[in-house]
């Protein structure tokens, strides 16, 4: 979710859509940044943006289907419509403007080559109900993508169907449940470390498992003693995010897998942070049984805002027979989709259609552009950039854990103690400096967390610019300038949201005449 607060704010009576600087005219803007009301406030109720001929029929044959009231949409011309959405876009941040430091989200640059490939007619205009004979190229691309995902992870099988990371988790746990049931060993519990992504316990509960938390050590990793104590004959799986949400690699990952397998359970790895180890580590070598891969993070596809996404799941030999339908087969007549799972051990279908074609194209384009060595460098540069930020800022902010990090640097709010400035205040002040805030208050195991992921696509110059700004803000916060932070952002198009009021009384629809 964006932190740039483009919605309404609490402000003095009559100051409805003014920028933060109240001396500016309501009719103007700030420099080249124009104010913009809601679409429904632009008027045009008595006009239409296009000229339509009067219908030849009066609609009397439609009975109750005839509209009794206006449709309720403003009739805007093309320039009005374009300006409306362009002005709104200028009120938000974008990766094409500056570094996007959200931790655990991997908001990196998406090469335009990927977009060009995804918009090729054969891919961009494809339909899931087309005859198989007309989509041979698409199926071949999917087969190639599957091959490289298996190669990069060392796993023998992959399910391409899942639409996002949490959907991939669902796929993996359903395969695990099917595997247990196939051997007559239905189990009840799933173990999840405190450093896992929040979707992990939610997915396990959705599948019907009881979730039990595994403690974290002082250095931000899985507590092996607690894991071993909680493993038992009723544990179906452990779900470990690696690298975890503290930005750390689980050093005992192989031992975690050994203990899990010794208890007859399966090892599910949340691979959302695969971009930190791609080309460097094969999950199969760590003992992983199932892992989802966010194509929209590791392989550059734009991420956030509810989509698009894709979360293929790689599966070990033990779980491969339980993969969902459909899957791709290849014979002398070409490629085809096996649509039905009858006669197999598959747990069935995960969704109506196979997956996200645009994401497949972008991901394979990214892989082919980089090659094996390039993908290895992706991970190395991501880790290098995060450690550079951690090293530069550790003198003015407190790192949550000692030692090197992986792809993201994690700070707590200990350095703000006694300043009157909170993590939220600090993040809002970043907006005034032209940067999107980092991830705040996550992971929950770190008080006042500030999680920064620069990704591999940022130059040293941009990292230095970002660090210089944060260092200056830190100096202001510890130098007694708390009021500056409480008022922030003051340079954004609108003022800070009253977050308590917004959460308790959200305005989810426009109502004519409402204040």
C-alpha positions as CSV (number, residue, x, y, z in Angstrom):
1,X,0.0,0.0,0.0
2,X,1.3,3.4,-0.9
3,X,2.3,5.7,1.9
4,X,1.9,8.9,-0.2
5,X,-1.6,9.6,1.1
6,X,-3.4,10.6,-2.0
7,X,-6.8,10.4,-0.3
8,X,-8.6,13.0,1.7
9,X,-7.2,14.4,4.9
10,X,-8.5,15.9,8.0
11,X,-8.2,19.7,7.6
12,X,-9.9,23.0,8.5
13,X,-13.4,23.6,7.4
14,X,-13.6,24.7,3.8
15,X,-10.1,23.6,3.0
16,X,-11.2,20.6,1.1
17,X,-8.5,19.8,-1.5
18,X,-5.8,22.3,-0.8
19,X,-2.2,21.3,-0.8
20,X,-0.4,21.1,2.5
21,X,0.8,24.7,2.1
22,X,-2.4,26.5,3.0
23,X,-1.2,29.8,1.5
24,X,-1.6,28.4,-2.0
25,X,-4.7,29.2,-4.0
26,X,-7.3,26.4,-4.2
27,X,-7.5,27.1,-7.9
28,X,-3.8,26.6,-8.6
29,X,-1.2,24.1,-7.8
30,X,2.4,23.8,-6.5
31,X,4.7,24.3,-9.4
32,X,3.8,21.8,-12.1
33,X,1.8,19.7,-9.6
34,X,-1.9,20.3,-10.2
35,X,-4.7,19.7,-7.6
36,X,-7.3,17.2,-8.6
37,X,-10.7,16.4,-7.2
38,X,-12.4,13.0,-7.4
39,X,-13.7,11.8,-10.7
40,X,-17.3,12.3,-9.5
41,X,-16.5,15.9,-8.5
42,X,-15.5,16.9,-11.9
43,X,-19.0,17.3,-13.1
44,X,-20.3,16.3,-16.5
45,X,-23.4,14.7,-15.3
46,X,-25.4,16.2,-18.2
47,X,-23.0,15.3,-21.0
48,X,-21.2,12.3,-22.5
49,X,-17.6,12.1,-23.6
50,X,-18.6,10.6,-27.0
51,X,-21.4,11.2,-29.4
52,X,-23.7,8.2,-29.7
53,X,-26.5,7.8,-32.2
54,X,-30.0,7.5,-30.9
55,X,-30.8,3.8,-30.5
56,X,-33.0,2.3,-33.2
57,X,-35.1,0.4,-30.6
58,X,-36.7,1.9,-27.5
59,X,-35.9,-1.0,-25.2
60,X,-39.5,-1.9,-24.5
61,X,-38.8,-5.5,-25.2
62,X,-36.3,-5.6,-22.3
63,X,-38.9,-5.3,-19.6
64,X,-37.5,-4.7,-16.1
65,X,-33.9,-4.7,-17.6
66,X,-34.4,-1.1,-18.8
67,X,-32.4,1.3,-16.7
68,X,-34.6,3.4,-14.5
69,X,-31.9,5.9,-13.3
70,X,-28.8,7.5,-14.8
71,X,-25.7,5.3,-14.7
72,X,-23.9,7.5,-12.3
73,X,-20.7,8.2,-14.1
74,X,-19.3,11.6,-15.1
75,X,-19.3,12.3,-18.8
76,X,-15.8,13.5,-19.4
77,X,-14.0,14.3,-22.6
78,X,-10.8,12.5,-23.5
79,X,-8.5,15.4,-22.4
80,X,-10.4,15.7,-19.1
81,X,-10.1,11.9,-18.5
82,X,-6.4,11.8,-19.4
83,X,-5.6,14.8,-17.2
84,X,-7.5,13.4,-14.3
85,X,-5.4,10.1,-14.3
86,X,-2.1,11.8,-15.1
87,X,-2.6,14.3,-12.2
88,X,-3.4,11.4,-9.9
89,X,-0.3,9.5,-11.0
90,X,1.8,12.5,-10.1
91,X,0.6,12.3,-6.5
92,X,2.2,8.9,-6.0
93,X,5.6,7.5,-6.0
94,X,7.0,5.2,-8.7
95,X,10.1,3.1,-9.2
96,X,10.8,5.2,-12.3
97,X,11.1,8.3,-10.1
98,X,13.5,7.1,-7.4
99,X,14.5,4.3,-5.2
100,X,11.6,2.3,-3.7
101,X,12.9,1.1,-0.3
102,X,10.0,-1.1,0.8
103,X,11.4,-4.1,2.6
104,X,10.1,-7.6,1.9
105,X,8.5,-6.3,-1.3
106,X,11.3,-6.2,-3.9
107,X,10.2,-3.1,-5.8
108,X,12.9,-3.2,-8.4
109,X,13.1,-1.8,-11.9
110,X,11.2,-3.8,-14.6
111,X,13.1,-3.8,-17.9
112,X,11.1,-2.4,-20.7
113,X,12.2,-5.4,-22.9
114,X,10.0,-7.6,-20.6
115,X,7.0,-5.3,-21.3
116,X,7.7,-5.4,-25.0
117,X,7.7,-9.2,-25.0
118,X,4.6,-9.5,-22.9
119,X,2.7,-7.2,-25.3
120,X,3.4,-9.4,-28.4
121,X,0.1,-10.2,-29.9
122,X,0.6,-14.0,-29.4
123,X,1.0,-13.5,-25.7
124,X,-0.9,-10.3,-25.0
125,X,-4.1,-11.4,-26.8
126,X,-4.1,-15.0,-25.7
127,X,-7.3,-16.5,-24.3
128,X,-7.5,-19.6,-22.0
129,X,-10.2,-21.2,-24.2
130,X,-8.2,-21.1,-27.4
131,X,-7.6,-24.4,-29.1
132,X,-4.3,-26.0,-28.1
133,X,-3.2,-26.0,-31.7
134,X,-3.2,-22.2,-31.7
135,X,-1.1,-21.7,-28.5
136,X,1.9,-23.9,-29.1
137,X,4.3,-21.0,-28.7
138,X,2.8,-20.1,-25.4
139,X,2.9,-23.6,-24.1
140,X,6.5,-23.9,-25.2
141,X,7.3,-20.7,-23.3
142,X,5.7,-22.1,-20.2
143,X,7.6,-25.3,-20.6
144,X,10.9,-23.4,-20.9
145,X,10.0,-21.3,-17.8
146,X,9.3,-24.5,-15.9
147,X,12.6,-25.9,-16.9
148,X,14.6,-22.9,-15.7
149,X,12.7,-22.7,-12.4
150,X,13.5,-26.4,-11.8
151,X,17.1,-25.8,-12.8
152,X,17.5,-22.8,-10.5
153,X,16.0,-24.6,-7.5
154,X,17.3,-28.1,-8.2
155,X,13.7,-29.4,-7.8
156,X,12.2,-32.1,-10.1
157,X,8.7,-30.6,-10.5
158,X,7.0,-27.2,-10.6
159,X,3.3,-26.2,-10.6
160,X,2.9,-22.9,-12.6
161,X,-0.8,-22.4,-11.7
162,X,-0.6,-20.3,-8.5
163,X,-1.4,-16.6,-9.0
164,X,0.7,-15.1,-6.2
165,X,2.9,-16.0,-3.2
166,X,0.0,-16.8,-0.8
167,X,-1.7,-18.8,-3.5
168,X,1.6,-20.7,-3.9
169,X,1.6,-21.4,-0.2
170,X,-1.9,-22.9,-0.5
171,X,-0.7,-25.1,-3.4
172,X,2.3,-26.4,-1.4
173,X,0.3,-27.1,1.7
174,X,-2.5,-28.9,-0.3
175,X,0.2,-31.1,-1.9
176,X,1.6,-31.8,1.6
177,X,-1.8,-32.7,3.0
178,X,-2.5,-34.9,0.0
179,X,0.9,-36.7,0.5
180,X,0.1,-37.4,4.2
181,X,-3.4,-38.6,3.4
182,X,-2.1,-40.9,0.7
183,X,-0.1,-42.8,3.2
184,X,-2.9,-42.8,5.8
185,X,-1.1,-40.3,8.1
186,X,-3.4,-37.2,8.3
187,X,-1.6,-34.7,10.6
188,X,-3.0,-31.7,12.4
189,X,-0.2,-29.1,13.1
190,X,2.0,-26.8,11.1
191,X,5.0,-25.1,12.8
192,X,5.8,-21.5,11.7
193,X,8.7,-19.4,13.0
194,X,8.1,-15.8,14.2
195,X,10.4,-14.6,11.4
196,X,8.2,-16.0,8.7
197,X,6.0,-14.0,6.4
198,X,2.5,-13.4,7.9
199,X,0.8,-15.2,5.1
200,X,2.4,-18.5,6.2
201,X,0.3,-19.1,9.4
202,X,-2.8,-17.7,7.6
203,X,-2.4,-20.2,4.8
204,X,-1.9,-23.1,7.1
205,X,-5.0,-22.2,9.1
206,X,-7.0,-21.8,5.8
207,X,-6.0,-25.4,4.9
208,X,-7.3,-26.5,8.3
209,X,-4.1,-27.0,10.2
210,X,-3.5,-25.8,13.8
211,X,-0.6,-23.3,13.7
212,X,2.1,-23.3,16.4
213,X,4.8,-20.7,16.6
214,X,8.5,-21.4,16.8
215,X,10.6,-19.1,18.8
216,X,13.3,-16.8,17.4
217,X,16.9,-16.6,18.7
218,X,18.5,-13.3,19.8
219,X,20.2,-13.1,16.4
220,X,16.9,-13.3,14.5
221,X,16.9,-16.9,13.4
222,X,14.9,-20.1,14.1
223,X,15.4,-21.5,17.6
224,X,16.5,-25.1,16.9
225,X,15.8,-26.2,20.5
226,X,12.2,-24.9,20.4
227,X,11.7,-26.5,16.9
228,X,12.9,-29.9,18.1
229,X,10.7,-29.7,21.2
230,X,7.6,-29.0,19.2
231,X,8.1,-31.5,16.4
232,X,6.0,-34.6,16.8
233,X,4.0,-37.3,14.9
234,X,1.1,-34.9,14.4
235,X,3.2,-32.2,12.6
236,X,2.5,-32.0,8.9
237,X,5.0,-29.4,7.9
238,X,7.2,-26.5,8.9
239,X,7.0,-23.2,7.0
240,X,10.3,-21.3,7.0
241,X,10.9,-18.0,5.1
242,X,14.5,-18.0,3.9
243,X,16.1,-15.5,3.8
244,X,13.7,-14.6,6.6
245,X,11.8,-11.3,7.1
246,X,14.6,-10.0,9.3
247,X,16.7,-10.0,6.1
248,X,18.8,-12.9,7.4
249,X,19.8,-16.3,6.0
250,X,18.9,-19.2,8.2
251,X,22.4,-20.6,9.0
252,X,20.9,-23.9,10.4
253,X,18.6,-24.5,7.4
254,X,20.0,-28.0,6.6
255,X,19.6,-29.0,10.3
256,X,16.0,-27.6,10.2
257,X,15.3,-29.8,7.2
258,X,16.9,-32.9,8.9
259,X,14.9,-32.5,12.1
260,X,11.7,-31.9,10.1
261,X,12.1,-35.0,7.9
262,X,13.1,-37.1,10.9
263,X,9.7,-36.3,12.4
264,X,8.0,-37.4,9.2
265,X,7.0,-33.8,8.3
266,X,7.6,-31.8,5.1
267,X,9.7,-28.7,4.8
268,X,7.8,-25.8,3.1
269,X,10.1,-22.8,2.3
270,X,8.6,-19.4,1.6
271,X,10.6,-18.4,-1.4
272,X,9.4,-14.8,-1.6
273,X,13.0,-13.7,-1.0
274,X,14.6,-16.0,-3.5
275,X,16.0,-12.9,-5.3
276,X,18.7,-12.8,-2.5
277,X,20.0,-16.3,-3.3
278,X,19.0,-17.1,-6.9
279,X,22.0,-18.5,-8.8
280,X,23.8,-18.9,-5.5
281,X,21.8,-21.5,-3.6
282,X,19.6,-24.4,-4.8
283,X,16.7,-24.9,-2.3
284,X,16.7,-28.7,-3.1
285,X,20.2,-28.9,-1.6
286,X,18.9,-27.4,1.6
287,X,16.3,-30.2,2.0
288,X,13.3,-28.1,0.9
289,X,10.2,-30.1,-0.2
290,X,8.1,-27.2,-1.5
291,X,8.8,-23.6,-2.2
292,X,6.8,-20.9,-4.0
293,X,8.7,-18.4,-6.1
294,X,7.3,-14.9,-6.7
295,X,7.9,-14.2,-10.3
296,X,6.8,-10.7,-9.6
297,X,9.7,-10.2,-7.2
298,X,12.7,-12.4,-8.2
299,X,12.2,-12.0,-11.9
300,X,11.3,-8.3,-12.2
301,X,7.6,-8.2,-12.9
302,X,6.0,-5.1,-11.4
303,X,4.8,-5.9,-7.9
304,X,2.2,-4.4,-5.6
305,X,-1.3,-2.9,-5.7
306,X,-2.9,-6.3,-5.7
307,X,-1.3,-7.6,-8.9
308,X,-0.3,-8.8,-11.3
309,X,1.5,-11.7,-9.7
310,X,2.5,-15.3,-10.1
311,X,3.7,-17.8,-7.5
312,X,4.9,-21.1,-9.1
313,X,5.7,-23.8,-6.6
314,X,8.6,-26.2,-7.0
315,X,8.2,-29.6,-5.5
316,X,10.5,-32.4,-4.3
317,X,10.3,-35.9,-5.6
318,X,8.1,-36.9,-2.6
319,X,5.5,-34.2,-3.4
320,X,5.7,-34.1,-7.2
321,X,2.9,-36.7,-7.7
322,X,0.5,-34.5,-5.8
323,X,0.9,-31.4,-8.0
324,X,-2.3,-29.7,-9.1
325,X,-3.7,-30.0,-12.6
326,X,-3.3,-28.8,-15.3
327,X,0.2,-29.5,-16.4
328,X,2.1,-29.4,-19.7
329,X,2.9,-32.6,-21.6
330,X,5.0,-32.9,-24.7
331,X,4.7,-35.6,-27.4
332,X,5.3,-36.0,-31.1
333,X,2.3,-33.8,-31.9
334,X,3.6,-30.8,-29.8
335,X,2.6,-29.4,-26.4
336,X,-0.6,-30.0,-24.6
337,X,-2.2,-29.4,-21.2
338,X,-3.4,-32.3,-19.1
339,X,-6.6,-30.7,-17.8
340,X,-7.9,-33.5,-15.5
341,X,-6.2,-35.3,-12.7
342,X,-8.2,-38.6,-12.9
343,X,-5.9,-41.6,-12.4
344,X,-3.2,-39.5,-10.7
345,X,-2.4,-38.6,-7.1
346,X,-2.9,-34.9,-7.8
347,X,-4.9,-33.0,-5.3
348,X,-7.0,-31.5,-8.2
349,X,-7.3,-28.1,-9.7
350,X,-6.1,-24.9,-7.9
351,X,-7.9,-22.5,-10.2
352,X,-10.1,-22.4,-13.3
353,X,-7.2,-21.7,-15.7
354,X,-3.5,-22.3,-15.7
355,X,-1.8,-19.1,-14.7
356,X,-0.6,-15.6,-15.6
357,X,0.7,-15.6,-19.1
358,X,2.0,-12.0,-18.9
359,X,4.0,-12.9,-15.8
360,X,5.5,-16.0,-17.5
361,X,6.7,-14.0,-20.4
362,X,8.3,-11.3,-18.3
363,X,10.0,-13.8,-16.0
364,X,11.4,-15.8,-18.9
365,X,12.6,-12.7,-20.7
366,X,14.4,-11.6,-17.5
367,X,16.0,-15.0,-17.2
368,X,17.1,-15.1,-20.8
369,X,18.4,-11.6,-20.7
370,X,20.6,-12.3,-17.7
371,X,21.7,-15.8,-18.2
372,X,23.0,-18.0,-15.4
373,X,25.9,-15.7,-14.5
374,X,23.7,-12.7,-14.6
375,X,21.1,-14.2,-12.3
376,X,23.9,-15.0,-9.8
377,X,25.0,-11.3,-10.0
378,X,21.4,-10.3,-9.3
379,X,21.6,-11.9,-5.9
380,X,25.1,-10.7,-5.2
381,X,24.2,-7.1,-6.1
382,X,21.0,-7.2,-4.0
383,X,22.9,-8.4,-1.0
384,X,25.7,-5.9,-1.6
385,X,23.4,-3.0,-1.9
386,X,21.5,-3.9,1.3
387,X,24.7,-4.3,3.3
388,X,26.0,-1.0,1.9
389,X,22.9,0.8,3.3
390,X,23.2,-1.0,6.6
391,X,26.8,0.0,6.9
392,X,26.2,3.6,6.0
393,X,23.2,4.1,8.3
394,X,24.3,2.0,11.3
395,X,26.1,5.0,12.7
396,X,22.9,7.1,13.0
397,X,20.3,4.4,13.2
398,X,20.3,1.2,15.2
399,X,20.5,-2.1,13.3
400,X,18.1,-4.7,14.7
401,X,20.7,-7.5,14.5
402,X,24.5,-7.5,14.3
403,X,26.4,-8.8,11.3
404,X,25.8,-8.9,7.6
405,X,22.3,-9.0,6.2
406,X,20.9,-10.5,3.0
407,X,18.8,-8.5,0.6
408,X,17.3,-6.1,3.1
409,X,18.6,-4.0,6.0
410,X,16.5,-4.0,9.2
411,X,16.6,-1.2,11.8
412,X,14.7,-0.7,15.0
413,X,13.5,2.5,16.8
414,X,15.9,2.4,19.7
415,X,17.8,5.3,18.3
416,X,14.6,7.4,18.4
417,X,14.0,6.9,22.1
418,X,13.5,10.2,23.9
419,X,13.2,12.2,20.7
420,X,9.4,12.4,20.6
421,X,9.7,11.0,17.0
422,X,8.2,7.7,16.0
423,X,8.9,5.3,13.2
424,X,5.7,6.6,11.5
425,X,6.8,10.2,11.9
426,X,10.2,9.4,10.4
427,X,8.6,7.6,7.5
428,X,6.3,10.6,6.7
429,X,9.3,12.9,6.7
430,X,10.9,10.8,4.0
431,X,8.0,11.8,1.7
432,X,9.0,15.5,2.0
433,X,12.4,14.5,0.7
434,X,11.0,12.7,-2.3
435,X,11.3,9.1,-1.1
436,X,8.7,6.5,-0.5
437,X,8.9,5.3,3.1
438,X,10.5,2.0,3.9
439,X,8.3,-0.9,5.3
440,X,7.3,0.1,8.9
441,X,6.6,-1.9,12.0
442,X,7.4,-5.2,10.1
443,X,8.6,-7.8,11.0
444,X,6.6,-7.6,14.3
445,X,9.4,-9.2,16.2
446,X,11.4,-5.9,16.0
447,X,10.1,-2.9,17.9
448,X,9.4,0.1,15.6
449,X,10.9,-1.8,12.7
450,X,12.2,0.0,9.6
451,X,12.9,-2.5,6.8
452,X,14.8,-1.3,3.8
453,X,15.3,-3.3,0.6
454,X,17.2,-1.3,-2.1
455,X,17.3,-4.2,-4.7
456,X,20.1,-4.9,-7.1
457,X,18.9,-2.3,-9.7
458,X,20.1,0.8,-7.8
459,X,23.4,2.5,-8.5
460,X,25.8,3.5,-5.7
461,X,25.0,7.2,-6.5
462,X,21.3,6.6,-5.8
463,X,22.1,4.6,-2.7
464,X,24.3,7.5,-1.4
465,X,21.6,10.0,-2.2
466,X,19.1,7.9,-0.2
467,X,21.5,7.4,2.7
468,X,22.4,11.1,2.8
469,X,18.7,12.0,3.1
470,X,18.1,9.4,5.9
471,X,21.2,10.5,7.8
472,X,20.1,14.1,7.6
473,X,16.6,13.2,8.8
474,X,18.1,11.1,11.6
475,X,20.2,14.1,12.7
476,X,17.2,16.3,12.8
477,X,15.2,13.8,14.8
478,X,17.9,13.4,17.4
479,X,18.6,17.1,17.3
480,X,15.3,18.2,18.9
481,X,13.3,18.9,15.7
482,X,10.4,16.7,16.6
483,X,7.8,19.2,15.4
484,X,9.1,19.0,11.9
485,X,8.3,15.2,11.9
486,X,4.9,15.5,13.5
487,X,3.8,17.9,10.7
488,X,5.2,15.8,7.9
489,X,4.6,15.5,5.1
490,X,4.2,19.2,4.3
491,X,5.5,19.0,0.7
492,X,3.1,16.3,-0.4
493,X,0.0,17.1,-2.4
494,X,-2.2,16.6,0.7
495,X,-1.6,16.4,4.5
496,X,-1.0,13.4,6.7
497,X,-3.9,11.0,7.0
498,X,-5.7,10.7,10.3
499,X,-4.9,6.9,10.3
500,X,-7.1,6.1,13.4
501,X,-10.1,7.8,11.9
502,X,-9.4,6.3,8.4
503,X,-9.3,2.8,9.9
504,X,-12.4,3.2,12.1
505,X,-14.5,5.2,9.6
506,X,-13.3,4.6,6.1
507,X,-15.0,6.4,3.3
508,X,-15.3,3.6,0.6
509,X,-17.6,5.3,-1.8
510,X,-18.5,8.7,-3.1
511,X,-21.9,10.1,-2.0
512,X,-23.2,13.3,-3.6
513,X,-23.5,16.1,-1.1
514,X,-21.4,14.3,1.5
515,X,-18.8,16.5,3.3
